[in-house]
Amino acid sequence: MRTEIAAFEAQSKFHYPLLKDDIDITAKRYNVRSVPIMFLIDNHGVLKEVIHGELPWKEAQKIIMKYL
């Protein structure tokens, strides 16, 4: 799984950090049961939204734009 994530990160052109939780702190705290999962955190460090599973890019972009 980690190899797949690294490959995805290498081929993507994201302009924001992709964070990995190697010791499952986030998974336990936020009850992560599936991958992919997206946490949207504002510039004050407040968790705004959690998105479980895949989304078409246009849908994800709409959600992200709400917080920019």
CHARMM-style PDB file with segment names, atoms N, HN, CA, C and O in Angstrom:
ATOM      1  N   MET     1       0.828  -1.194   0.000  1.00  0.00      PROA
ATOM      2  CA  MET     1       0.000   0.000   0.000  1.00  0.00      PROA
ATOM      3  C   MET     1       0.869   1.253   0.000  1.00  0.00      PROA
ATOM      4  O   MET     1       0.588   2.189  -0.749  1.00  0.00      PROA
ATOM      5  N   ARG     2       1.911   1.294   0.815  1.00  0.00      PROA
ATOM      6  HN  ARG     2       2.139   0.534   1.423  1.00  0.00      PROA
ATOM      7  CA  ARG     2       2.755   2.488   0.882  1.00  0.00      PROA
ATOM      8  C   ARG     2       3.448   2.746  -0.451  1.00  0.00      PROA
ATOM      9  O   ARG     2       3.653   3.898  -0.833  1.00  0.00      PROA
ATOM     10  N   THR     3       3.808   1.684  -1.156  1.00  0.00      PROA
ATOM     11  HN  THR     3       3.641   0.748  -0.845  1.00  0.00      PROA
ATOM     12  CA  THR     3       4.421   1.840  -2.471  1.00  0.00      PROA
ATOM     13  C   THR     3       3.433   2.465  -3.439  1.00  0.00      PROA
ATOM     14  O   THR     3       3.801   3.330  -4.234  1.00  0.00      PROA
ATOM     15  N   GLU     4       2.177   2.032  -3.378  1.00  0.00      PROA
ATOM     16  HN  GLU     4       1.878   1.329  -2.733  1.00  0.00      PROA
ATOM     17  CA  GLU     4       1.139   2.602  -4.246  1.00  0.00      PROA
ATOM     18  C   GLU     4       0.918   4.077  -3.938  1.00  0.00      PROA
ATOM     19  O   GLU     4       0.755   4.887  -4.851  1.00  0.00      PROA
ATOM     20  N   ILE     5       0.913   4.427  -2.662  1.00  0.00      PROA
ATOM     21  HN  ILE     5       1.045   3.770  -1.920  1.00  0.00      PROA
ATOM     22  CA  ILE     5       0.729   5.829  -2.275  1.00  0.00      PROA
ATOM     23  C   ILE     5       1.899   6.667  -2.777  1.00  0.00      PROA
ATOM     24  O   ILE     5       1.696   7.761  -3.304  1.00  0.00      PROA
ATOM     25  N   ALA     6       3.115   6.165  -2.620  1.00  0.00      PROA
ATOM     26  HN  ALA     6       3.279   5.276  -2.192  1.00  0.00      PROA
ATOM     27  CA  ALA     6       4.297   6.897  -3.090  1.00  0.00      PROA
ATOM     28  C   ALA     6       4.252   7.082  -4.602  1.00  0.00      PROA
ATOM     29  O   ALA     6       4.607   8.149  -5.103  1.00  0.00      PROA
ATOM     30  N   ALA     7       3.822   6.058  -5.334  1.00  0.00      PROA
ATOM     31  HN  ALA     7       3.534   5.192  -4.927  1.00  0.00      PROA
ATOM     32  CA  ALA     7       3.713   6.165  -6.790  1.00  0.00      PROA
ATOM     33  C   ALA     7       2.658   7.192  -7.173  1.00  0.00      PROA
ATOM     34  O   ALA     7       2.870   7.987  -8.088  1.00  0.00      PROA
ATOM     35  N   PHE     8       1.531   7.182  -6.484  1.00  0.00      PROA
ATOM     36  HN  PHE     8       1.358   6.536  -5.741  1.00  0.00      PROA
ATOM     37  CA  PHE     8       0.468   8.156  -6.744  1.00  0.00      PROA
ATOM     38  C   PHE     8       0.979   9.573  -6.497  1.00  0.00      PROA
ATOM     39  O   PHE     8       0.746  10.475  -7.302  1.00  0.00      PROA
ATOM     40  N   GLU     9       1.669   9.758  -5.390  1.00  0.00      PROA
ATOM     41  HN  GLU     9       1.858   9.026  -4.736  1.00  0.00      PROA
ATOM     42  CA  GLU     9       2.192  11.086  -5.052  1.00  0.00      PROA
ATOM     43  C   GLU     9       3.208  11.552  -6.096  1.00  0.00      PROA
ATOM     44  O   GLU     9       3.219  12.726  -6.466  1.00  0.00      PROA
ATOM     45  N   ALA    10       4.051  10.650  -6.568  1.00  0.00      PROA
ATOM     46  HN  ALA    10       4.042   9.696  -6.267  1.00  0.00      PROA
ATOM     47  CA  ALA    10       5.066  11.007  -7.559  1.00  0.00      PROA
ATOM     48  C   ALA    10       4.445  11.430  -8.886  1.00  0.00      PROA
ATOM     49  O   ALA    10       4.973  12.322  -9.550  1.00  0.00      PROA
ATOM     50  N   GLN    11       3.346  10.814  -9.283  1.00  0.00      PROA
ATOM     51  HN  GLN    11       2.917  10.089  -8.743  1.00  0.00      PROA
ATOM     52  CA  GLN    11       2.734  11.137 -10.574  1.00  0.00      PROA
ATOM     53  C   GLN    11       1.742  12.289 -10.494  1.00  0.00      PROA
ATOM     54  O   GLN    11       1.369  12.857 -11.520  1.00  0.00      PROA
ATOM     55  N   SER    12       1.312  12.641  -9.285  1.00  0.00      PROA
ATOM     56  HN  SER    12       1.615  12.180  -8.451  1.00  0.00      PROA
ATOM     57  CA  SER    12       0.328  13.716  -9.141  1.00  0.00      PROA
ATOM     58  C   SER    12       1.007  15.075  -9.202  1.00  0.00      PROA
ATOM     59  O   SER    12       2.221  15.193  -9.035  1.00  0.00      PROA
ATOM     60  N   LYS    13       0.208  16.079  -9.441  1.00  0.00      PROA
ATOM     61  HN  LYS    13      -0.778  15.983  -9.577  1.00  0.00      PROA
ATOM     62  CA  LYS    13       0.729  17.438  -9.522  1.00  0.00      PROA
ATOM     63  C   LYS    13       0.036  18.323  -8.486  1.00  0.00      PROA
ATOM     64  O   LYS    13      -0.334  19.463  -8.771  1.00  0.00      PROA
ATOM     65  N   PHE    14      -0.131  17.780  -7.286  1.00  0.00      PROA
ATOM     66  HN  PHE    14       0.169  16.855  -7.055  1.00  0.00      PROA
ATOM     67  CA  PHE    14      -0.792  18.527  -6.231  1.00  0.00      PROA
ATOM     68  C   PHE    14       0.095  19.665  -5.754  1.00  0.00      PROA
ATOM     69  O   PHE    14       1.321  19.556  -5.746  1.00  0.00      PROA
ATOM     70  N   HSD    15      -0.541  20.754  -5.358  1.00  0.00      PROA
ATOM     71  HN  HSD    15      -1.537  20.843  -5.364  1.00  0.00      PROA
ATOM     72  CA  HSD    15       0.181  21.906  -4.832  1.00  0.00      PROA
ATOM     73  C   HSD    15      -0.112  22.068  -3.343  1.00  0.00      PROA
ATOM     74  O   HSD    15      -0.086  23.178  -2.810  1.00  0.00      PROA
ATOM     75  N   TYR    16      -0.385  20.962  -2.691  1.00  0.00      PROA
ATOM     76  HN  TYR    16      -0.406  20.061  -3.123  1.00  0.00      PROA
ATOM     77  CA  TYR    16      -0.625  20.947  -1.253  1.00  0.00      PROA
ATOM     78  C   TYR    16      -0.038  19.649  -0.719  1.00  0.00      PROA
ATOM     79  O   TYR    16       0.144  18.695  -1.477  1.00  0.00      PROA
ATOM     80  N   PRO    17       0.257  19.600   0.564  1.00  0.00      PROA
ATOM     81  CA  PRO    17       0.938  18.416   1.090  1.00  0.00      PROA
ATOM     82  C   PRO    17       0.037  17.186   1.151  1.00  0.00      PROA
ATOM     83  O   PRO    17      -1.148  17.275   1.471  1.00  0.00      PROA
ATOM     84  N   LEU    18       0.625  16.055   0.840  1.00  0.00      PROA
ATOM     85  HN  LEU    18       1.588  15.983   0.580  1.00  0.00      PROA
ATOM     86  CA  LEU    18      -0.011  14.756   1.067  1.00  0.00      PROA
ATOM     87  C   LEU    18       0.702  14.169   2.277  1.00  0.00      PROA
ATOM     88  O   LEU    18       1.911  13.938   2.239  1.00  0.00      PROA
ATOM     89  N   LEU    19      -0.030  13.934   3.327  1.00  0.00      PROA
ATOM     90  HN  LEU    19      -1.011  14.122   3.358  1.00  0.00      PROA
ATOM     91  CA  LEU    19       0.584  13.465   4.562  1.00  0.00      PROA
ATOM     92  C   LEU    19       0.337  11.981   4.748  1.00  0.00      PROA
ATOM     93  O   LEU    19      -0.736  11.471   4.426  1.00  0.00      PROA
ATOM     94  N   LYS    20       1.336  11.296   5.268  1.00  0.00      PROA
ATOM     95  HN  LYS    20       2.208  11.710   5.530  1.00  0.00      PROA
ATOM     96  CA  LYS    20       1.225   9.868   5.537  1.00  0.00      PROA
ATOM     97  C   LYS    20       1.293   9.659   7.045  1.00  0.00      PROA
ATOM     98  O   LYS    20       2.091  10.292   7.736  1.00  0.00      PROA
ATOM     99  N   ASP    21       0.460   8.777   7.536  1.00  0.00      PROA
ATOM    100  HN  ASP    21      -0.188   8.263   6.974  1.00  0.00      PROA
ATOM    101  CA  ASP    21       0.413   8.467   8.960  1.00  0.00      PROA
ATOM    102  C   ASP    21       0.966   7.061   9.151  1.00  0.00      PROA
ATOM    103  O   ASP    21       0.217   6.084   9.150  1.00  0.00      PROA
ATOM    104  N   ASP    22       2.274   6.967   9.314  1.00  0.00      PROA
ATOM    105  HN  ASP    22       2.882   7.760   9.315  1.00  0.00      PROA
ATOM    106  CA  ASP    22       2.925   5.664   9.390  1.00  0.00      PROA
ATOM    107  C   ASP    22       2.611   4.877  10.661  1.00  0.00      PROA
ATOM    108  O   ASP    22       2.793   3.660  10.692  1.00  0.00      PROA
ATOM    109  N   ILE    23       2.146   5.550  11.699  1.00  0.00      PROA
ATOM    110  HN  ILE    23       1.998   6.539  11.674  1.00  0.00      PROA
ATOM    111  CA  ILE    23       1.858   4.827  12.945  1.00  0.00      PROA
ATOM    112  C   ILE    23       0.375   4.890  13.321  1.00  0.00      PROA
ATOM    113  O   ILE    23       0.009   4.639  14.469  1.00  0.00      PROA
ATOM    114  N   ASP    24      -0.458   5.219  12.363  1.00  0.00      PROA
ATOM    115  HN  ASP    24      -0.161   5.423  11.431  1.00  0.00      PROA
ATOM    116  CA  ASP    24      -1.923   5.153  12.497  1.00  0.00      PROA
ATOM    117  C   ASP    24      -2.536   6.063  13.561  1.00  0.00      PROA
ATOM    118  O   ASP    24      -3.624   5.772  14.058  1.00  0.00      PROA
ATOM    119  N   ILE    25      -1.872   7.141  13.916  1.00  0.00      PROA
ATOM    120  HN  ILE    25      -0.988   7.377  13.512  1.00  0.00      PROA
ATOM    121  CA  ILE    25      -2.458   8.078  14.882  1.00  0.00      PROA
ATOM    122  C   ILE    25      -3.732   8.686  14.310  1.00  0.00      PROA
ATOM    123  O   ILE    25      -4.764   8.715  14.981  1.00  0.00      PROA
ATOM    124  N   THR    26      -3.664   9.169  13.084  1.00  0.00      PROA
ATOM    125  HN  THR    26      -2.825   9.146  12.539  1.00  0.00      PROA
ATOM    126  CA  THR    26      -4.824   9.797  12.446  1.00  0.00      PROA
ATOM    127  C   THR    26      -5.937   8.777  12.236  1.00  0.00      PROA
ATOM    128  O   THR    26      -7.109   9.068  12.476  1.00  0.00      PROA
ATOM    129  N   ALA    27      -5.567   7.588  11.789  1.00  0.00      PROA
ATOM    130  HN  ALA    27      -4.615   7.352  11.594  1.00  0.00      PROA
ATOM    131  CA  ALA    27      -6.564   6.542  11.549  1.00  0.00      PROA
ATOM    132  C   ALA    27      -7.358   6.239  12.817  1.00  0.00      PROA
ATOM    133  O   ALA    27      -8.579   6.085  12.767  1.00  0.00      PROA
ATOM    134  N   LYS    28      -6.676   6.155  13.936  1.00  0.00      PROA
ATOM    135  HN  LYS    28      -5.684   6.280  13.977  1.00  0.00      PROA
ATOM    136  CA  LYS    28      -7.362   5.862  15.202  1.00  0.00      PROA
ATOM    137  C   LYS    28      -8.186   7.053  15.677  1.00  0.00      PROA
ATOM    138  O   LYS    28      -9.329   6.890  16.105  1.00  0.00      PROA
ATOM    139  N   ARG    29      -7.612   8.241  15.602  1.00  0.00      PROA
ATOM    140  HN  ARG    29      -6.683   8.373  15.254  1.00  0.00      PROA
ATOM    141  CA  ARG    29      -8.302   9.430  16.123  1.00  0.00      PROA
ATOM    142  C   ARG    29      -9.553   9.766  15.321  1.00  0.00      PROA
ATOM    143  O   ARG    29     -10.571  10.161  15.888  1.00  0.00      PROA
ATOM    144  N   TYR    30      -9.474   9.608  13.986  1.00  0.00      PROA
ATOM    145  HN  TYR    30      -8.647   9.287  13.525  1.00  0.00      PROA
ATOM    146  CA  TYR    30     -10.593  10.007  13.128  1.00  0.00      PROA
ATOM    147  C   TYR    30     -11.341   8.829  12.529  1.00  0.00      PROA
ATOM    148  O   TYR    30     -12.122   8.997  11.592  1.00  0.00      PROA
ATOM    149  N   ASN    31     -11.105   7.628  13.069  1.00  0.00      PROA
ATOM    150  HN  ASN    31     -10.471   7.492  13.830  1.00  0.00      PROA
ATOM    151  CA  ASN    31     -11.838   6.431  12.670  1.00  0.00      PROA
ATOM    152  C   ASN    31     -11.752   6.164  11.166  1.00  0.00      PROA
ATOM    153  O   ASN    31     -12.762   5.915  10.508  1.00  0.00      PROA
ATOM    154  N   VAL    32     -10.538   6.222  10.641  1.00  0.00      PROA
ATOM    155  HN  VAL    32      -9.717   6.424  11.176  1.00  0.00      PROA
ATOM    156  CA  VAL    32     -10.319   5.962   9.217  1.00  0.00      PROA
ATOM    157  C   VAL    32     -10.428   4.464   8.977  1.00  0.00      PROA
ATOM    158  O   VAL    32      -9.710   3.668   9.583  1.00  0.00      PROA
ATOM    159  N   ARG    33     -11.339   4.095   8.080  1.00  0.00      PROA
ATOM    160  HN  ARG    33     -11.922   4.742   7.588  1.00  0.00      PROA
ATOM    161  CA  ARG    33     -11.556   2.684   7.777  1.00  0.00      PROA
ATOM    162  C   ARG    33     -11.275   2.352   6.327  1.00  0.00      PROA
ATOM    163  O   ARG    33     -11.286   1.183   5.943  1.00  0.00      PROA
ATOM    164  N   SER    34     -11.023   3.365   5.518  1.00  0.00      PROA
ATOM    165  HN  SER    34     -11.013   4.315   5.830  1.00  0.00      PROA
ATOM    166  CA  SER    34     -10.821   3.103   4.097  1.00  0.00      PROA
ATOM    167  C   SER    34      -9.850   4.120   3.511  1.00  0.00      PROA
ATOM    168  O   SER    34      -9.598   5.179   4.086  1.00  0.00      PROA
ATOM    169  N   VAL    35      -9.322   3.769   2.367  1.00  0.00      PROA
ATOM    170  HN  VAL    35      -9.526   2.909   1.899  1.00  0.00      PROA
ATOM    171  CA  VAL    35      -8.429   4.638   1.607  1.00  0.00      PROA
ATOM    172  C   VAL    35      -8.991   4.703   0.208  1.00  0.00      PROA
ATOM    173  O   VAL    35      -9.355   3.647  -0.308  1.00  0.00      PROA
ATOM    174  N   PRO    36      -9.096   5.804  -0.438  1.00  0.00      PROA
ATOM    175  CA  PRO    36      -8.572   7.090  -0.003  1.00  0.00      PROA
ATOM    176  C   PRO    36      -9.523   7.797   0.953  1.00  0.00      PROA
ATOM    177  O   PRO    36     -10.721   7.518   1.006  1.00  0.00      PROA
ATOM    178  N   ILE    37      -8.949   8.702   1.687  1.00  0.00      PROA
ATOM    179  HN  ILE    37      -7.976   8.928   1.643  1.00  0.00      PROA
ATOM    180  CA  ILE    37      -9.721   9.592   2.554  1.00  0.00      PROA
ATOM    181  C   ILE    37      -9.065  10.966   2.478  1.00  0.00      PROA
ATOM    182  O   ILE    37      -7.840  11.078   2.427  1.00  0.00      PROA
ATOM    183  N   MET    38      -9.880  11.992   2.471  1.00  0.00      PROA
ATOM    184  HN  MET    38     -10.875  11.901   2.512  1.00  0.00      PROA
ATOM    185  CA  MET    38      -9.350  13.347   2.364  1.00  0.00      PROA
ATOM    186  C   MET    38      -9.842  14.155   3.562  1.00  0.00      PROA
ATOM    187  O   MET    38     -11.041  14.228   3.830  1.00  0.00      PROA
ATOM    188  N   PHE    39      -8.894  14.759   4.275  1.00  0.00      PROA
ATOM    189  HN  PHE    39      -7.920  14.699   4.058  1.00  0.00      PROA
ATOM    190  CA  PHE    39      -9.206  15.667   5.368  1.00  0.00      PROA
ATOM    191  C   PHE    39      -8.947  17.077   4.871  1.00  0.00      PROA
ATOM    192  O   PHE    39      -7.845  17.383   4.418  1.00  0.00      PROA
ATOM    193  N   LEU    40      -9.943  17.931   4.951  1.00  0.00      PROA
ATOM    194  HN  LEU    40     -10.839  17.682   5.320  1.00  0.00      PROA
ATOM    195  CA  LEU    40      -9.762  19.330   4.568  1.00  0.00      PROA
ATOM    196  C   LEU    40      -9.599  20.141   5.846  1.00  0.00      PROA
ATOM    197  O   LEU    40     -10.499  20.207   6.684  1.00  0.00      PROA
ATOM    198  N   ILE    41      -8.432  20.752   5.973  1.00  0.00      PROA
ATOM    199  HN  ILE    41      -7.701  20.698   5.293  1.00  0.00      PROA
ATOM    200  CA  ILE    41      -8.067  21.492   7.174  1.00  0.00      PROA
ATOM    201  C   ILE    41      -7.804  22.932   6.775  1.00  0.00      PROA
ATOM    202  O   ILE    41      -7.052  23.194   5.836  1.00  0.00      PROA
ATOM    203  N   ASP    42      -8.422  23.866   7.486  1.00  0.00      PROA
ATOM    204  HN  ASP    42      -9.033  23.653   8.249  1.00  0.00      PROA
ATOM    205  CA  ASP    42      -8.241  25.273   7.115  1.00  0.00      PROA
ATOM    206  C   ASP    42      -6.897  25.812   7.618  1.00  0.00      PROA
ATOM    207  O   ASP    42      -6.135  25.101   8.273  1.00  0.00      PROA
ATOM    208  N   ASN    43      -6.623  27.077   7.300  1.00  0.00      PROA
ATOM    209  HN  ASN    43      -7.242  27.655   6.768  1.00  0.00      PROA
ATOM    210  CA  ASN    43      -5.326  27.654   7.655  1.00  0.00      PROA
ATOM    211  C   ASN    43      -5.177  27.921   9.153  1.00  0.00      PROA
ATOM    212  O   ASN    43      -4.121  28.371   9.596  1.00  0.00      PROA
ATOM    213  N   HSD    44      -6.220  27.648   9.933  1.00  0.00      PROA
ATOM    214  HN  HSD    44      -7.078  27.282   9.573  1.00  0.00      PROA
ATOM    215  CA  HSD    44      -6.148  27.747  11.389  1.00  0.00      PROA
ATOM    216  C   HSD    44      -5.992  26.367  12.031  1.00  0.00      PROA
ATOM    217  O   HSD    44      -5.967  26.241  13.255  1.00  0.00      PROA
ATOM    218  N   GLY    45      -5.890  25.337  11.193  1.00  0.00      PROA
ATOM    219  HN  GLY    45      -5.911  25.439  10.199  1.00  0.00      PROA
ATOM    220  CA  GLY    45      -5.741  23.981  11.697  1.00  0.00      PROA
ATOM    221  C   GLY    45      -7.037  23.314  12.103  1.00  0.00      PROA
ATOM    222  O   GLY    45      -7.022  22.296  12.795  1.00  0.00      PROA
ATOM    223  N   VAL    46      -8.164  23.877  11.680  1.00  0.00      PROA
ATOM    224  HN  VAL    46      -8.177  24.704  11.118  1.00  0.00      PROA
ATOM    225  CA  VAL    46      -9.477  23.325  12.031  1.00  0.00      PROA
ATOM    226  C   VAL    46      -9.924  22.347  10.943  1.00  0.00      PROA
ATOM    227  O   VAL    46      -9.928  22.684   9.759  1.00  0.00      PROA
ATOM    228  N   LEU    47     -10.296  21.147  11.350  1.00  0.00      PROA
ATOM    229  HN  LEU    47     -10.293  20.873  12.312  1.00  0.00      PROA
ATOM    230  CA  LEU    47     -10.815  20.151  10.420  1.00  0.00      PROA
ATOM    231  C   LEU    47     -12.178  20.612   9.922  1.00  0.00      PROA
ATOM    232  O   LEU    47     -13.106  20.781  10.713  1.00  0.00      PROA
ATOM    233  N   LYS    48     -12.303  20.814   8.610  1.00  0.00      PROA
ATOM    234  HN  LYS    48     -11.549  20.676   7.968  1.00  0.00      PROA
ATOM    235  CA  LYS    48     -13.542  21.323   8.030  1.00  0.00      PROA
ATOM    236  C   LYS    48     -14.405  20.230   7.423  1.00  0.00      PROA
ATOM    237  O   LYS    48     -15.633  20.301   7.474  1.00  0.00      PROA
ATOM    238  N   GLU    49     -13.767  19.224   6.853  1.00  0.00      PROA
ATOM    239  HN  GLU    49     -12.769  19.167   6.812  1.00  0.00      PROA
ATOM    240  CA  GLU    49     -14.549  18.194   6.164  1.00  0.00      PROA
ATOM    241  C   GLU    49     -13.708  16.928   6.031  1.00  0.00      PROA
ATOM    242  O   GLU    49     -12.486  16.992   5.897  1.00  0.00      PROA
ATOM    243  N   VAL    50     -14.378  15.780   6.070  1.00  0.00      PROA
ATOM    244  HN  VAL    50     -15.371  15.728   6.179  1.00  0.00      PROA
ATOM    245  CA  VAL    50     -13.744  14.484   5.848  1.00  0.00      PROA
ATOM    246  C   VAL    50     -14.484  13.817   4.703  1.00  0.00      PROA
ATOM    247  O   VAL    50     -15.708  13.689   4.734  1.00  0.00      PROA
ATOM    248  N   ILE    51     -13.740  13.393   3.694  1.00  0.00      PROA
ATOM    249  HN  ILE    51     -12.746  13.498   3.669  1.00  0.00      PROA
ATOM    250  CA  ILE    51     -14.343  12.761   2.521  1.00  0.00      PROA
ATOM    251  C   ILE    51     -13.780  11.346   2.411  1.00  0.00      PROA
ATOM    252  O   ILE    51     -12.581  11.154   2.211  1.00  0.00      PROA
ATOM    253  N   HSD    52     -14.665  10.365   2.546  1.00  0.00      PROA
ATOM    254  HN  HSD    52     -15.639  10.522   2.708  1.00  0.00      PROA
ATOM    255  CA  HSD    52     -14.278   8.957   2.446  1.00  0.00      PROA
ATOM    256  C   HSD    52     -14.486   8.485   1.014  1.00  0.00      PROA
ATOM    257  O   HSD    52     -15.515   8.771   0.402  1.00  0.00      PROA
ATOM    258  N   GLY    53     -13.510   7.762   0.486  1.00  0.00      PROA
ATOM    259  HN  GLY    53     -12.674   7.529   0.983  1.00  0.00      PROA
ATOM    260  CA  GLY    53     -13.656   7.162  -0.837  1.00  0.00      PROA
ATOM    261  C   GLY    53     -13.290   8.101  -1.968  1.00  0.00      PROA
ATOM    262  O   GLY    53     -12.923   9.257  -1.761  1.00  0.00      PROA
ATOM    263  N   GLU    54     -13.401   7.570  -3.157  1.00  0.00      PROA
ATOM    264  HN  GLU    54     -13.699   6.630  -3.326  1.00  0.00      PROA
ATOM    265  CA  GLU    54     -13.032   8.323  -4.354  1.00  0.00      PROA
ATOM    266  C   GLU    54     -14.121   9.297  -4.750  1.00  0.00      PROA
ATOM    267  O   GLU    54     -15.309   9.065  -4.527  1.00  0.00      PROA
ATOM    268  N   LEU    55     -13.681  10.395  -5.345  1.00  0.00      PROA
ATOM    269  HN  LEU    55     -12.716  10.584  -5.526  1.00  0.00      PROA
ATOM    270  CA  LEU    55     -14.592  11.396  -5.896  1.00  0.00      PROA
ATOM    271  C   LEU    55     -14.082  11.797  -7.263  1.00  0.00      PROA
ATOM    272  O   LEU    55     -12.871  11.871  -7.471  1.00  0.00      PROA
ATOM    273  N   PRO    56     -14.975  12.057  -8.195  1.00  0.00      PROA
ATOM    274  CA  PRO    56     -14.517  12.658  -9.449  1.00  0.00      PROA
ATOM    275  C   PRO    56     -13.845  13.997  -9.128  1.00  0.00      PROA
ATOM    276  O   PRO    56     -14.266  14.704  -8.213  1.00  0.00      PROA
ATOM    277  N   TRP    57     -12.811  14.334  -9.876  1.00  0.00      PROA
ATOM    278  HN  TRP    57     -12.468  13.759 -10.619  1.00  0.00      PROA
ATOM    279  CA  TRP    57     -12.033  15.536  -9.593  1.00  0.00      PROA
ATOM    280  C   TRP    57     -12.904  16.790  -9.524  1.00  0.00      PROA
ATOM    281  O   TRP    57     -12.686  17.633  -8.654  1.00  0.00      PROA
ATOM    282  N   LYS    58     -13.870  16.932 -10.405  1.00  0.00      PROA
ATOM    283  HN  LYS    58     -14.047  16.247 -11.112  1.00  0.00      PROA
ATOM    284  CA  LYS    58     -14.712  18.140 -10.403  1.00  0.00      PROA
ATOM    285  C   LYS    58     -15.479  18.275  -9.089  1.00  0.00      PROA
ATOM    286  O   LYS    58     -15.641  19.382  -8.575  1.00  0.00      PROA
ATOM    287  N   GLU    59     -15.946  17.162  -8.548  1.00  0.00      PROA
ATOM    288  HN  GLU    59     -15.814  16.263  -8.966  1.00  0.00      PROA
ATOM    289  CA  GLU    59     -16.651  17.203  -7.260  1.00  0.00      PROA
ATOM    290  C   GLU    59     -15.697  17.568  -6.130  1.00  0.00      PROA
ATOM    291  O   GLU    59     -16.016  18.402  -5.283  1.00  0.00      PROA
ATOM    292  N   ALA    60     -14.529  16.940  -6.122  1.00  0.00      PROA
ATOM    293  HN  ALA    60     -14.270  16.262  -6.810  1.00  0.00      PROA
ATOM    294  CA  ALA    60     -13.530  17.237  -5.094  1.00  0.00      PROA
ATOM    295  C   ALA    60     -13.111  18.699  -5.164  1.00  0.00      PROA
ATOM    296  O   ALA    60     -12.955  19.359  -4.137  1.00  0.00      PROA
ATOM    297  N   GLN    61     -12.932  19.194  -6.368  1.00  0.00      PROA
ATOM    298  HN  GLN    61     -13.059  18.658  -7.203  1.00  0.00      PROA
ATOM    299  CA  GLN    61     -12.514  20.584  -6.564  1.00  0.00      PROA
ATOM    300  C   GLN    61     -13.559  21.556  -5.998  1.00  0.00      PROA
ATOM    301  O   GLN    61     -13.197  22.554  -5.374  1.00  0.00      PROA
ATOM    302  N   LYS    62     -14.834  21.274  -6.207  1.00  0.00      PROA
ATOM    303  HN  LYS    62     -15.128  20.463  -6.714  1.00  0.00      PROA
ATOM    304  CA  LYS    62     -15.900  22.127  -5.660  1.00  0.00      PROA
ATOM    305  C   LYS    62     -15.820  22.191  -4.138  1.00  0.00      PROA
ATOM    306  O   LYS    62     -15.945  23.261  -3.542  1.00  0.00      PROA
ATOM    307  N   ILE    63     -15.611  21.037  -3.523  1.00  0.00      PROA
ATOM    308  HN  ILE    63     -15.510  20.168  -4.007  1.00  0.00      PROA
ATOM    309  CA  ILE    63     -15.530  20.982  -2.066  1.00  0.00      PROA
ATOM    310  C   ILE    63     -14.301  21.744  -1.575  1.00  0.00      PROA
ATOM    311  O   ILE    63     -14.391  22.526  -0.628  1.00  0.00      PROA
ATOM    312  N   ILE    64     -13.166  21.521  -2.210  1.00  0.00      PROA
ATOM    313  HN  ILE    64     -13.093  20.886  -2.979  1.00  0.00      PROA
ATOM    314  CA  ILE    64     -11.927  22.202  -1.821  1.00  0.00      PROA
ATOM    315  C   ILE    64     -12.075  23.711  -1.965  1.00  0.00      PROA
ATOM    316  O   ILE    64     -11.629  24.462  -1.099  1.00  0.00      PROA
ATOM    317  N   MET    65     -12.691  24.155  -3.039  1.00  0.00      PROA
ATOM    318  HN  MET    65     -13.054  23.544  -3.743  1.00  0.00      PROA
ATOM    319  CA  MET    65     -12.828  25.589  -3.312  1.00  0.00      PROA
ATOM    320  C   MET    65     -13.665  26.307  -2.252  1.00  0.00      PROA
ATOM    321  O   MET    65     -13.505  27.512  -2.055  1.00  0.00      PROA
ATOM    322  N   LYS    66     -14.556  25.583  -1.567  1.00  0.00      PROA
ATOM    323  HN  LYS    66     -14.686  24.604  -1.727  1.00  0.00      PROA
ATOM    324  CA  LYS    66     -15.351  26.204  -0.499  1.00  0.00      PROA
ATOM    325  C   LYS    66     -14.463  26.762   0.607  1.00  0.00      PROA
ATOM    326  O   LYS    66     -14.844  27.702   1.305  1.00  0.00      PROA
ATOM    327  N   TYR    67     -13.280  26.179   0.763  1.00  0.00      PROA
ATOM    328  HN  TYR    67     -12.970  25.415   0.196  1.00  0.00      PROA
ATOM    329  CA  TYR    67     -12.424  26.538   1.888  1.00  0.00      PROA
ATOM    330  C   TYR    67     -11.222  27.384   1.491  1.00  0.00      PROA
ATOM    331  O   TYR    67     -10.395  27.719   2.339  1.00  0.00      PROA
ATOM    332  N   LEU    68     -11.117  27.728   0.232  1.00  0.00      PROA
ATOM    333  HN  LEU    68     -11.789  27.457  -0.457  1.00  0.00      PROA
ATOM    334  CA  LEU    68      -9.988  28.570  -0.208  1.00  0.00      PROA
ATOM    335  C   LEU    68     -10.376  30.024  -0.250  1.00  0.00      PROA
ATOM    336  OT1 LEU    68      -9.554  30.872  -0.597  1.00  0.00      PROA
TER     337      LEU     68
END
